[in-house]
Amino acid sequence: MRRSPTFKISKPASRRLVARMEIIERLQRKRPEIVHLFDELVKIVPEGVYLTQLKEIGNKLEYTGCPVQHPGIDVHAEHRRVRVDG
């Protein structure tokens, strides 16, 4: 029966690895929140607007967008803040 090889990792490398694993776990826990957020964005952003920037500030989401075909939409989408509860 073959044994799996074992590796020795230095303490700093081990700490970095654990930190990366924690980041991955945190992102995986937040995945449903992100899906919900994008579902809500589809409802909020007017038709004919594409987003150029998305920024999270505390519990708020700030987005900037540009109109695709409708010149009047840019006033609405230029700078709108949306509260993100979570």
N, C-alpha and C positions, 0 to 999 in steps of 0.2 A: 504494500500500500504506500503510495507516494504522499509525502507531506508537503503542504504549501510552504513556500519559502517565507522566511520572516525577515523583516527589514528593521534596522535600527534607524531611528529618526532623532535628530537633535531636538532639544527642548524648544528653541526658537522656531524651528520648522514645524514642530508639533503644534505649537500655539497658533501659528499661521494657518495650519490645516484646520484646526478646530474653529478658528474665527471664520474661515471660508464656509465650513459646514453649517455654522450658525446662520450666516447670511443666506445660504441656500434654503435652510429650513424656514427662516422668516419670510422669504419671498414666496415659498410654496404656501405658507399659511395665508398670505395676503392675496393670492391668486384670485379667489372668488370676489374679493373687494374690487380688484381691478376690472374684472369682467363686468360687474355691476356698474362701475363707474363709466365704462365705455358704452354700456347700454343706455345709461342716463344721458350721456353726451349726445347720442344720436337724437334723443328727444328734445334737447335744449338748443343745439346749434341749428340755425335756420337752413332750409334747403338752399343749395346754391352757394354754400360757404365751405371753404376748406380751412383746416386749422394749420397755422404755421408755427405755433408755439404752445406748449402746455407746461404750466409750472405749478407745483404744490407749495403753498405758503401756509404753514400751520395746518389748520383744518379747512383751508380754502383752496380752490383750484382756480387758477387764472389762465385764461386762454386768449390767444390772439389769432384772428383769422382774416381771410381775404375773400371777397366775393368772386364767384366764377363768372357769372353772367349779369348779375343785378347790381348796379352801382349804388343803390340805396341801402343795401344790406351791410356794407362795410361800417356804417355808423353803429349798427347793432352789434356786430361781431368784433369790432376793433378792440374793445377792451371790456370784457364782462367777467365778473367774479361769481363763482358758484361755490356754495358751501358744501363741503364733503363731510358727512357725519360717519363716524366709524369707530 
